[in-house]
């Protein structure tokens, strides 16, 4: 899965910090939603979907949950790097 995100901040330290916090919060929210979805799958999807269709659904959603968590794992350190960069721009 490939994608991109363009954040333009120019040379403004406050804009860099704002971008860092935006990124951090969006990634944390995505990870939280992934956890919620994972919990729903674990507790209730098997009650409604069974057999091959249920297995395929659970596998597909599981494949989407892991990348959402990975984004959050990378976003925190990246946001910290942006904060350090903002300090250097000042």
MIZAGU-896376 format. One record per atom (N, C-alpha, C, O): residue number from 1; residue in one letter; chain; atom name; x, y, z. Coordinates in nm, 2 decimals. Layout:
// MIZAGU-896376
+-----+--------+--------+-------+--------+--------+--------+
: num : residu : chaine : atome :      x :      y :      z :
+-----+--------+--------+-------+--------+--------+--------+
: NUM :      A :      A :    CA :      X :      Y :      Z :
...
+-----+--------+--------+-------+--------+--------+--------+
//
This chain:
// MIZAGU-896376
+-----+--------+--------+-------+--------+--------+--------+
: num : residu : chaine : atome :      x :      y :      z :
+-----+--------+--------+-------+--------+--------+--------+
:   1 :      X :      A :     N :   0.08 :  -0.12 :   0.00 :
:   1 :      X :      A :    CA :   0.00 :   0.00 :   0.00 :
:   1 :      X :      A :     C :   0.09 :   0.12 :   0.00 :
:   1 :      X :      A :     O :   0.17 :   0.14 :   0.09 :
:   2 :      X :      A :     N :   0.07 :   0.21 :  -0.10 :
:   2 :      X :      A :    CA :   0.15 :   0.33 :  -0.10 :
:   2 :      X :      A :     C :   0.06 :   0.45 :  -0.10 :
:   2 :      X :      A :     O :  -0.05 :   0.45 :  -0.15 :
:   3 :      X :      A :     N :   0.11 :   0.56 :  -0.05 :
:   3 :      X :      A :    CA :   0.03 :   0.68 :  -0.04 :
:   3 :      X :      A :     C :   0.12 :   0.79 :  -0.01 :
:   3 :      X :      A :     O :   0.24 :   0.78 :   0.01 :
:   4 :      X :      A :     N :   0.07 :   0.91 :  -0.01 :
:   4 :      X :      A :    CA :   0.15 :   1.03 :   0.02 :
:   4 :      X :      A :     C :   0.06 :   1.13 :   0.10 :
:   4 :      X :      A :     O :  -0.06 :   1.13 :   0.09 :
:   5 :      X :      A :     N :   0.13 :   1.22 :   0.16 :
:   5 :      X :      A :    CA :   0.07 :   1.33 :   0.23 :
:   5 :      X :      A :     C :   0.16 :   1.45 :   0.22 :
:   5 :      X :      A :     O :   0.28 :   1.44 :   0.25 :
:   6 :      X :      A :     N :   0.10 :   1.56 :   0.17 :
:   6 :      X :      A :    CA :   0.18 :   1.68 :   0.15 :
:   6 :      X :      A :     C :   0.14 :   1.78 :   0.25 :
:   6 :      X :      A :     O :   0.02 :   1.82 :   0.26 :
:   7 :      X :      A :     N :   0.23 :   1.82 :   0.33 :
:   7 :      X :      A :    CA :   0.21 :   1.92 :   0.43 :
:   7 :      X :      A :     C :   0.31 :   2.04 :   0.41 :
:   7 :      X :      A :     O :   0.43 :   2.02 :   0.42 :
:   8 :      X :      A :     N :   0.25 :   2.15 :   0.37 :
:   8 :      X :      A :    CA :   0.34 :   2.27 :   0.34 :
:   8 :      X :      A :     C :   0.34 :   2.36 :   0.46 :
:   8 :      X :      A :     O :   0.24 :   2.41 :   0.50 :
:   9 :      X :      A :     N :   0.46 :   2.39 :   0.51 :
:   9 :      X :      A :    CA :   0.47 :   2.47 :   0.63 :
:   9 :      X :      A :     C :   0.56 :   2.59 :   0.61 :
:   9 :      X :      A :     O :   0.57 :   2.68 :   0.69 :
:  10 :      X :      A :     N :   0.63 :   2.59 :   0.50 :
:  10 :      X :      A :    CA :   0.72 :   2.71 :   0.47 :
:  10 :      X :      A :     C :   0.83 :   2.71 :   0.58 :
:  10 :      X :      A :     O :   0.88 :   2.60 :   0.62 :
:  11 :      X :      A :     N :   0.87 :   2.83 :   0.62 :
:  11 :      X :      A :    CA :   0.97 :   2.84 :   0.72 :
:  11 :      X :      A :     C :   0.92 :   2.89 :   0.86 :
:  11 :      X :      A :     O :   1.00 :   2.94 :   0.94 :
:  12 :      X :      A :     N :   0.80 :   2.87 :   0.88 :
:  12 :      X :      A :    CA :   0.74 :   2.91 :   1.01 :
:  12 :      X :      A :     C :   0.75 :   2.80 :   1.11 :
:  12 :      X :      A :     O :   0.69 :   2.70 :   1.10 :
:  13 :      X :      A :     N :   0.82 :   2.83 :   1.22 :
:  13 :      X :      A :    CA :   0.83 :   2.73 :   1.33 :
:  13 :      X :      A :     C :   0.69 :   2.69 :   1.39 :
:  13 :      X :      A :     O :   0.67 :   2.58 :   1.42 :
:  14 :      X :      A :     N :   0.60 :   2.79 :   1.40 :
:  14 :      X :      A :    CA :   0.47 :   2.76 :   1.46 :
:  14 :      X :      A :     C :   0.39 :   2.67 :   1.36 :
:  14 :      X :      A :     O :   0.31 :   2.58 :   1.40 :
:  15 :      X :      A :     N :   0.41 :   2.70 :   1.23 :
:  15 :      X :      A :    CA :   0.34 :   2.61 :   1.13 :
:  15 :      X :      A :     C :   0.39 :   2.47 :   1.13 :
:  15 :      X :      A :     O :   0.32 :   2.37 :   1.11 :
:  16 :      X :      A :     N :   0.52 :   2.46 :   1.15 :
:  16 :      X :      A :    CA :   0.59 :   2.33 :   1.16 :
:  16 :      X :      A :     C :   0.53 :   2.25 :   1.28 :
:  16 :      X :      A :     O :   0.50 :   2.13 :   1.27 :
:  17 :      X :      A :     N :   0.53 :   2.32 :   1.39 :
:  17 :      X :      A :    CA :   0.47 :   2.26 :   1.51 :
:  17 :      X :      A :     C :   0.33 :   2.22 :   1.50 :
:  17 :      X :      A :     O :   0.29 :   2.11 :   1.54 :
:  18 :      X :      A :     N :   0.25 :   2.31 :   1.43 :
:  18 :      X :      A :    CA :   0.11 :   2.27 :   1.41 :
:  18 :      X :      A :     C :   0.09 :   2.15 :   1.32 :
:  18 :      X :      A :     O :   0.01 :   2.07 :   1.35 :
:  19 :      X :      A :     N :   0.18 :   2.14 :   1.22 :
:  19 :      X :      A :    CA :   0.17 :   2.03 :   1.13 :
:  19 :      X :      A :     C :   0.21 :   1.90 :   1.21 :
:  19 :      X :      A :     O :   0.15 :   1.80 :   1.18 :
:  20 :      X :      A :     N :   0.31 :   1.91 :   1.29 :
:  20 :      X :      A :    CA :   0.35 :   1.80 :   1.37 :
:  20 :      X :      A :     C :   0.24 :   1.75 :   1.46 :
:  20 :      X :      A :     O :   0.21 :   1.63 :   1.47 :
:  21 :      X :      A :     N :   0.17 :   1.84 :   1.53 :
:  21 :      X :      A :    CA :   0.06 :   1.80 :   1.62 :
:  21 :      X :      A :     C :  -0.06 :   1.75 :   1.54 :
:  21 :      X :      A :     O :  -0.13 :   1.66 :   1.58 :
:  22 :      X :      A :     N :  -0.09 :   1.81 :   1.42 :
:  22 :      X :      A :    CA :  -0.20 :   1.76 :   1.34 :
:  22 :      X :      A :     C :  -0.17 :   1.62 :   1.30 :
:  22 :      X :      A :     O :  -0.26 :   1.53 :   1.31 :
:  23 :      X :      A :     N :  -0.05 :   1.59 :   1.25 :
:  23 :      X :      A :    CA :  -0.01 :   1.46 :   1.21 :
:  23 :      X :      A :     C :  -0.02 :   1.36 :   1.33 :
:  23 :      X :      A :     O :  -0.08 :   1.25 :   1.31 :
:  24 :      X :      A :     N :   0.03 :   1.40 :   1.44 :
:  24 :      X :      A :    CA :   0.03 :   1.31 :   1.56 :
:  24 :      X :      A :     C :  -0.12 :   1.27 :   1.60 :
:  24 :      X :      A :     O :  -0.15 :   1.16 :   1.62 :
:  25 :      X :      A :     N :  -0.20 :   1.37 :   1.60 :
:  25 :      X :      A :    CA :  -0.34 :   1.35 :   1.64 :
:  25 :      X :      A :     C :  -0.42 :   1.27 :   1.54 :
:  25 :      X :      A :     O :  -0.50 :   1.18 :   1.58 :
:  26 :      X :      A :     N :  -0.40 :   1.29 :   1.41 :
:  26 :      X :      A :    CA :  -0.47 :   1.22 :   1.31 :
:  26 :      X :      A :     C :  -0.42 :   1.07 :   1.32 :
:  26 :      X :      A :     O :  -0.51 :   0.98 :   1.30 :
:  27 :      X :      A :     N :  -0.29 :   1.05 :   1.33 :
:  27 :      X :      A :    CA :  -0.24 :   0.91 :   1.34 :
:  27 :      X :      A :     C :  -0.29 :   0.84 :   1.46 :
:  27 :      X :      A :     O :  -0.33 :   0.72 :   1.46 :
:  28 :      X :      A :     N :  -0.30 :   0.91 :   1.58 :
:  28 :      X :      A :    CA :  -0.35 :   0.85 :   1.70 :
:  28 :      X :      A :     C :  -0.49 :   0.81 :   1.69 :
:  28 :      X :      A :     O :  -0.54 :   0.71 :   1.73 :
:  29 :      X :      A :     N :  -0.57 :   0.90 :   1.62 :
:  29 :      X :      A :    CA :  -0.71 :   0.88 :   1.60 :
:  29 :      X :      A :     C :  -0.73 :   0.76 :   1.51 :
:  29 :      X :      A :     O :  -0.82 :   0.67 :   1.53 :
:  30 :      X :      A :     N :  -0.65 :   0.74 :   1.41 :
:  30 :      X :      A :    CA :  -0.66 :   0.63 :   1.31 :
:  30 :      X :      A :     C :  -0.63 :   0.50 :   1.39 :
:  30 :      X :      A :     O :  -0.70 :   0.40 :   1.37 :
:  31 :      X :      A :     N :  -0.53 :   0.50 :   1.47 :
:  31 :      X :      A :    CA :  -0.49 :   0.38 :   1.55 :
:  31 :      X :      A :     C :  -0.60 :   0.35 :   1.65 :
:  31 :      X :      A :     O :  -0.63 :   0.23 :   1.67 :
:  32 :      X :      A :     N :  -0.66 :   0.45 :   1.71 :
:  32 :      X :      A :    CA :  -0.77 :   0.42 :   1.80 :
:  32 :      X :      A :     C :  -0.89 :   0.36 :   1.73 :
:  32 :      X :      A :     O :  -0.95 :   0.26 :   1.78 :
:  33 :      X :      A :     N :  -0.93 :   0.41 :   1.61 :
:  33 :      X :      A :    CA :  -1.04 :   0.36 :   1.54 :
:  33 :      X :      A :     C :  -1.00 :   0.21 :   1.49 :
:  33 :      X :      A :     O :  -1.09 :   0.13 :   1.49 :
:  34 :      X :      A :     N :  -0.88 :   0.19 :   1.46 :
:  34 :      X :      A :    CA :  -0.84 :   0.05 :   1.42 :
:  34 :      X :      A :     C :  -0.86 :  -0.04 :   1.54 :
:  34 :      X :      A :     O :  -0.90 :  -0.16 :   1.52 :
:  35 :      X :      A :     N :  -0.82 :   0.00 :   1.66 :
:  35 :      X :      A :    CA :  -0.84 :  -0.08 :   1.78 :
:  35 :      X :      A :     C :  -0.99 :  -0.11 :   1.80 :
:  35 :      X :      A :     O :  -1.03 :  -0.22 :   1.84 :
:  36 :      X :      A :     N :  -1.07 :  -0.01 :   1.78 :
:  36 :      X :      A :    CA :  -1.22 :  -0.02 :   1.80 :
:  36 :      X :      A :     C :  -1.27 :  -0.13 :   1.70 :
:  36 :      X :      A :     O :  -1.34 :  -0.22 :   1.73 :
:  37 :      X :      A :     N :  -1.23 :  -0.11 :   1.57 :
:  37 :      X :      A :    CA :  -1.27 :  -0.21 :   1.47 :
:  37 :      X :      A :     C :  -1.22 :  -0.35 :   1.50 :
:  37 :      X :      A :     O :  -1.30 :  -0.44 :   1.48 :
:  38 :      X :      A :     N :  -1.10 :  -0.36 :   1.54 :
:  38 :      X :      A :    CA :  -1.04 :  -0.49 :   1.57 :
:  38 :      X :      A :     C :  -1.12 :  -0.55 :   1.69 :
:  38 :      X :      A :     O :  -1.15 :  -0.67 :   1.69 :
:  39 :      X :      A :     N :  -1.16 :  -0.47 :   1.79 :
:  39 :      X :      A :    CA :  -1.24 :  -0.52 :   1.90 :
:  39 :      X :      A :     C :  -1.38 :  -0.57 :   1.85 :
:  39 :      X :      A :     O :  -1.43 :  -0.67 :   1.90 :
:  40 :      X :      A :     N :  -1.44 :  -0.49 :   1.76 :
:  40 :      X :      A :    CA :  -1.57 :  -0.53 :   1.71 :
:  40 :      X :      A :     C :  -1.56 :  -0.66 :   1.64 :
:  40 :      X :      A :     O :  -1.65 :  -0.75 :   1.65 :
:  41 :      X :      A :     N :  -1.46 :  -0.68 :   1.56 :
:  41 :      X :      A :    CA :  -1.44 :  -0.80 :   1.48 :
:  41 :      X :      A :     C :  -1.42 :  -0.92 :   1.58 :
:  41 :      X :      A :     O :  -1.48 :  -1.02 :   1.56 :
:  42 :      X :      A :     N :  -1.34 :  -0.90 :   1.68 :
:  42 :      X :      A :    CA :  -1.31 :  -1.00 :   1.78 :
:  42 :      X :      A :     C :  -1.43 :  -1.05 :   1.86 :
:  42 :      X :      A :     O :  -1.44 :  -1.16 :   1.90 :
:  43 :      X :      A :     N :  -1.52 :  -0.95 :   1.88 :
:  43 :      X :      A :    CA :  -1.63 :  -0.98 :   1.98 :
:  43 :      X :      A :     C :  -1.76 :  -1.01 :   1.91 :
:  43 :      X :      A :     O :  -1.84 :  -1.08 :   1.96 :
:  44 :      X :      A :     N :  -1.78 :  -0.96 :   1.79 :
:  44 :      X :      A :    CA :  -1.92 :  -0.98 :   1.73 :
:  44 :      X :      A :     C :  -1.93 :  -1.02 :   1.59 :
:  44 :      X :      A :     O :  -2.03 :  -1.07 :   1.55 :
:  45 :      X :      A :     N :  -1.83 :  -1.00 :   1.51 :
:  45 :      X :      A :    CA :  -1.85 :  -1.03 :   1.37 :
:  45 :      X :      A :     C :  -1.87 :  -1.18 :   1.34 :
:  45 :      X :      A :     O :  -1.94 :  -1.21 :   1.25 :
:  46 :      X :      A :     N :  -1.81 :  -1.26 :   1.42 :
:  46 :      X :      A :    CA :  -1.83 :  -1.41 :   1.41 :
:  46 :      X :      A :     C :  -1.98 :  -1.45 :   1.44 :
:  46 :      X :      A :     O :  -2.03 :  -1.55 :   1.40 :
:  47 :      X :      A :     N :  -2.04 :  -1.36 :   1.52 :
:  47 :      X :      A :    CA :  -2.18 :  -1.39 :   1.55 :
:  47 :      X :      A :     C :  -2.27 :  -1.37 :   1.43 :
:  47 :      X :      A :     O :  -2.38 :  -1.43 :   1.42 :
:  48 :      X :      A :     N :  -2.23 :  -1.28 :   1.34 :
:  48 :      X :      A :    CA :  -2.32 :  -1.25 :   1.23 :
:  48 :      X :      A :     C :  -2.27 :  -1.31 :   1.10 :
:  48 :      X :      A :     O :  -2.35 :  -1.35 :   1.01 :
:  49 :      X :      A :     N :  -2.14 :  -1.31 :   1.08 :
:  49 :      X :      A :    CA :  -2.08 :  -1.36 :   0.95 :
:  49 :      X :      A :     C :  -2.01 :  -1.49 :   0.98 :
:  49 :      X :      A :     O :  -1.91 :  -1.49 :   1.06 :
:  50 :      X :      A :     N :  -2.05 :  -1.60 :   0.92 :
:  50 :      X :      A :    CA :  -1.98 :  -1.72 :   0.94 :
:  50 :      X :      A :     C :  -1.94 :  -1.78 :   0.81 :
:  50 :      X :      A :     O :  -1.98 :  -1.74 :   0.70 :
:  51 :      X :      A :     N :  -1.85 :  -1.88 :   0.82 :
:  51 :      X :      A :    CA :  -1.81 :  -1.95 :   0.70 :
:  51 :      X :      A :     C :  -1.71 :  -1.87 :   0.62 :
:  51 :      X :      A :     O :  -1.64 :  -1.79 :   0.67 :
:  52 :      X :      A :     N :  -1.70 :  -1.90 :   0.49 :
:  52 :      X :      A :    CA :  -1.60 :  -1.84 :   0.40 :
:  52 :      X :      A :     C :  -1.61 :  -1.69 :   0.40 :
:  52 :      X :      A :     O :  -1.52 :  -1.61 :   0.40 :
:  53 :      X :      A :     N :  -1.74 :  -1.64 :   0.39 :
:  53 :      X :      A :    CA :  -1.76 :  -1.49 :   0.38 :
:  53 :      X :      A :     C :  -1.71 :  -1.42 :   0.51 :
:  53 :      X :      A :     O :  -1.65 :  -1.32 :   0.50 :
:  54 :      X :      A :     N :  -1.74 :  -1.48 :   0.62 :
:  54 :      X :      A :    CA :  -1.70 :  -1.42 :   0.75 :
:  54 :      X :      A :     C :  -1.55 :  -1.42 :   0.76 :
:  54 :      X :      A :     O :  -1.49 :  -1.33 :   0.81 :
:  55 :      X :      A :     N :  -1.49 :  -1.54 :   0.72 :
:  55 :      X :      A :    CA :  -1.34 :  -1.55 :   0.73 :
:  55 :      X :      A :     C :  -1.28 :  -1.44 :   0.64 :
:  55 :      X :      A :     O :  -1.18 :  -1.38 :   0.68 :
:  56 :      X :      A :     N :  -1.33 :  -1.43 :   0.52 :
:  56 :      X :      A :    CA :  -1.27 :  -1.33 :   0.42 :
:  56 :      X :      A :     C :  -1.29 :  -1.19 :   0.47 :
:  56 :      X :      A :     O :  -1.20 :  -1.11 :   0.46 :
:  57 :      X :      A :     N :  -1.40 :  -1.16 :   0.53 :
:  57 :      X :      A :    CA :  -1.43 :  -1.02 :   0.59 :
:  57 :      X :      A :     C :  -1.33 :  -1.00 :   0.70 :
:  57 :      X :      A :     O :  -1.26 :  -0.89 :   0.70 :
:  58 :      X :      A :     N :  -1.32 :  -1.09 :   0.79 :
:  58 :      X :      A :    CA :  -1.23 :  -1.07 :   0.91 :
:  58 :      X :      A :     C :  -1.08 :  -1.06 :   0.86 :
:  58 :      X :      A :     O :  -1.01 :  -0.98 :   0.92 :
:  59 :      X :      A :     N :  -1.04 :  -1.13 :   0.76 :
:  59 :      X :      A :    CA :  -0.91 :  -1.13 :   0.71 :
:  59 :      X :      A :     C :  -0.88 :  -0.99 :   0.64 :
:  59 :      X :      A :     O :  -0.78 :  -0.93 :   0.67 :
:  60 :      X :      A :     N :  -0.98 :  -0.95 :   0.56 :
:  60 :      X :      A :    CA :  -0.96 :  -0.82 :   0.49 :
:  60 :      X :      A :     C :  -0.95 :  -0.70 :   0.59 :
:  60 :      X :      A :     O :  -0.86 :  -0.62 :   0.58 :
:  61 :      X :      A :     N :  -1.04 :  -0.70 :   0.69 :
:  61 :      X :      A :    CA :  -1.04 :  -0.59 :   0.79 :
:  61 :      X :      A :     C :  -0.91 :  -0.60 :   0.87 :
:  61 :      X :      A :     O :  -0.85 :  -0.50 :   0.90 :
:  62 :      X :      A :     N :  -0.87 :  -0.72 :   0.90 :
:  62 :      X :      A :    CA :  -0.74 :  -0.73 :   0.98 :
:  62 :      X :      A :     C :  -0.62 :  -0.68 :   0.90 :
:  62 :      X :      A :     O :  -0.53 :  -0.63 :   0.96 :
:  63 :      X :      A :     N :  -0.63 :  -0.69 :   0.77 :
:  63 :      X :      A :    CA :  -0.52 :  -0.64 :   0.69 :
:  63 :      X :      A :     C :  -0.52 :  -0.49 :   0.69 :
:  63 :      X :      A :     O :  -0.41 :  -0.43 :   0.66 :
:  64 :      X :      A :     N :  -0.63 :  -0.43 :   0.71 :
:  64 :      X :      A :    CA :  -0.63 :  -0.28 :   0.72 :
:  64 :      X :      A :     C :  -0.60 :  -0.23 :   0.86 :
:  64 :      X :      A :     O :  -0.55 :  -0.11 :   0.87 :
:  65 :      X :      A :     N :  -0.63 :  -0.30 :   0.96 :
:  65 :      X :      A :    CA :  -0.60 :  -0.26 :   1.10 :
:  65 :      X :      A :     C :  -0.45 :  -0.24 :   1.12 :
:  65 :      X :      A :     O :  -0.41 :  -0.15 :   1.18 :
:  66 :      X :      A :     N :  -0.37 :  -0.34 :   1.08 :
:  66 :      X :      A :    CA :  -0.23 :  -0.34 :   1.11 :
:  66 :      X :      A :     C :  -0.16 :  -0.22 :   1.05 :
:  66 :      X :      A :     O :  -0.08 :  -0.15 :   1.12 :
:  67 :      X :      A :     N :  -0.19 :  -0.18 :   0.92 :
:  67 :      X :      A :    CA :  -0.12 :  -0.06 :   0.87 :
:  67 :      X :      A :     C :  -0.16 :   0.07 :   0.94 :
:  67 :      X :      A :     O :  -0.08 :   0.16 :   0.96 :
:  68 :      X :      A :     N :  -0.29 :   0.08 :   0.99 :
:  68 :      X :      A :    CA :  -0.33 :   0.20 :   1.07 :
:  68 :      X :      A :     C :  -0.25 :   0.21 :   1.20 :
:  68 :      X :      A :     O :  -0.21 :   0.32 :   1.23 :
:  69 :      X :      A :     N :  -0.22 :   0.10 :   1.26 :
:  69 :      X :      A :    CA :  -0.14 :   0.10 :   1.38 :
:  69 :      X :      A :     C :   0.01 :   0.14 :   1.35 :
:  69 :      X :      A :     O :   0.07 :   0.21 :   1.42 :
:  70 :      X :      A :     N :   0.06 :   0.09 :   1.23 :
:  70 :      X :      A :    CA :   0.19 :   0.12 :   1.19 :
:  70 :      X :      A :     C :   0.21 :   0.27 :   1.17 :
:  70 :      X :      A :     O :   0.31 :   0.33 :   1.20 :
:  71 :      X :      A :     N :   0.11 :   0.33 :   1.11 :
:  71 :      X :      A :    CA :   0.12 :   0.47 :   1.08 :
:  71 :      X :      A :     C :   0.13 :   0.55 :   1.21 :
:  71 :      X :      A :     O :   0.22 :   0.64 :   1.22 :
:  72 :      X :      A :     N :   0.06 :   0.51 :   1.31 :
:  72 :      X :      A :    CA :   0.07 :   0.58 :   1.44 :
:  72 :      X :      A :     C :   0.20 :   0.56 :   1.50 :
:  72 :      X :      A :     O :   0.26 :   0.65 :   1.57 :
:  73 :      X :      A :     N :   0.26 :   0.44 :   1.48 :
:  73 :      X :      A :    CA :   0.39 :   0.41 :   1.54 :
:  73 :      X :      A :     C :   0.50 :   0.50 :   1.48 :
:  73 :      X :      A :     O :   0.60 :   0.54 :   1.55 :
:  74 :      X :      A :     N :   0.49 :   0.53 :   1.35 :
:  74 :      X :      A :    CA :   0.58 :   0.62 :   1.29 :
:  74 :      X :      A :     C :   0.55 :   0.77 :   1.31 :
:  74 :      X :      A :     O :   0.64 :   0.85 :   1.31 :
:  75 :      X :      A :     N :   0.43 :   0.80 :   1.32 :
:  75 :      X :      A :    CA :   0.39 :   0.94 :   1.33 :
:  75 :      X :      A :     C :   0.44 :   1.01 :   1.45 :
:  75 :      X :      A :     O :   0.48 :   1.13 :   1.45 :
:  76 :      X :      A :     N :   0.44 :   0.94 :   1.57 :
:  76 :      X :      A :    CA :   0.48 :   1.00 :   1.69 :
:  76 :      X :      A :     C :   0.63 :   1.05 :   1.68 :
:  76 :      X :      A :     O :   0.66 :   1.16 :   1.70 :
:  77 :      X :      A :     N :   0.72 :   0.96 :   1.65 :
:  77 :      X :      A :    CA :   0.86 :   1.00 :   1.63 :
:  77 :      X :      A :     C :   0.88 :   1.10 :   1.52 :
:  77 :      X :      A :     O :   0.97 :   1.19 :   1.53 :
:  78 :      X :      A :     N :   0.80 :   1.09 :   1.41 :
:  78 :      X :      A :    CA :   0.82 :   1.19 :   1.31 :
:  78 :      X :      A :     C :   0.77 :   1.33 :   1.36 :
:  78 :      X :      A :     O :   0.83 :   1.43 :   1.32 :
:  79 :      X :      A :     N :   0.66 :   1.33 :   1.43 :
:  79 :      X :      A :    CA :   0.62 :   1.46 :   1.49 :
:  79 :      X :      A :     C :   0.73 :   1.52 :   1.58 :
:  79 :      X :      A :     O :   0.75 :   1.64 :   1.58 :
:  80 :      X :      A :     N :   0.79 :   1.43 :   1.66 :
:  80 :      X :      A :    CA :   0.90 :   1.48 :   1.74 :
:  80 :      X :      A :     C :   1.01 :   1.54 :   1.66 :
:  80 :      X :      A :     O :   1.07 :   1.64 :   1.70 :
:  81 :      X :      A :     N :   1.04 :   1.48 :   1.55 :
:  81 :      X :      A :    CA :   1.15 :   1.53 :   1.46 :
:  81 :      X :      A :     C :   1.11 :   1.66 :   1.40 :
:  81 :      X :      A :     O :   1.19 :   1.75 :   1.39 :
:  82 :      X :      A :     N :   0.98 :   1.68 :   1.37 :
:  82 :      X :      A :    CA :   0.93 :   1.81 :   1.32 :
:  82 :      X :      A :     C :   0.95 :   1.92 :   1.43 :
:  82 :      X :      A :     O :   0.98 :   2.03 :   1.40 :
:  83 :      X :      A :     N :   0.92 :   1.88 :   1.55 :
:  83 :      X :      A :    CA :   0.94 :   1.98 :   1.66 :
:  83 :      X :      A :     C :   1.08 :   2.02 :   1.68 :
:  83 :      X :      A :     O :   1.11 :   2.14 :   1.70 :
:  84 :      X :      A :     N :   1.17 :   1.92 :   1.67 :
:  84 :      X :      A :    CA :   1.32 :   1.96 :   1.67 :
:  84 :      X :      A :     C :   1.35 :   2.05 :   1.56 :
:  84 :      X :      A :     O :   1.43 :   2.14 :   1.57 :
:  85 :      X :      A :     N :   1.30 :   2.02 :   1.44 :
:  85 :      X :      A :    CA :   1.33 :   2.10 :   1.32 :
:  85 :      X :      A :     C :   1.28 :   2.24 :   1.34 :
:  85 :      X :      A :     O :   1.35 :   2.34 :   1.30 :
:  86 :      X :      A :     N :   1.16 :   2.25 :   1.40 :
:  86 :      X :      A :    CA :   1.10 :   2.39 :   1.42 :
:  86 :      X :      A :     C :   1.19 :   2.47 :   1.52 :
:  86 :      X :      A :     O :   1.21 :   2.59 :   1.50 :
:  87 :      X :      A :     N :   1.25 :   2.40 :   1.62 :
:  87 :      X :      A :    CA :   1.35 :   2.47 :   1.70 :
:  87 :      X :      A :     C :   1.47 :   2.51 :   1.63 :
:  87 :      X :      A :     O :   1.52 :   2.62 :   1.66 :
:  88 :      X :      A :     N :   1.52 :   2.44 :   1.53 :
:  88 :      X :      A :    CA :   1.63 :   2.48 :   1.46 :
:  88 :      X :      A :     C :   1.60 :   2.59 :   1.36 :
:  88 :      X :      A :     O :   1.69 :   2.68 :   1.33 :
:  89 :      X :      A :     N :   1.48 :   2.60 :   1.31 :
:  89 :      X :      A :    CA :   1.44 :   2.71 :   1.22 :
:  89 :      X :      A :     C :   1.43 :   2.84 :   1.30 :
:  89 :      X :      A :     O :   1.46 :   2.94 :   1.25 :
:  90 :      X :      A :     N :   1.39 :   2.83 :   1.43 :
:  90 :      X :      A :    CA :   1.39 :   2.95 :   1.51 :
:  90 :      X :      A :     C :   1.53 :   3.00 :   1.53 :
:  90 :      X :      A :     O :   1.55 :   3.10 :   1.59 :
+-----+--------+--------+-------+--------+--------+--------+
//
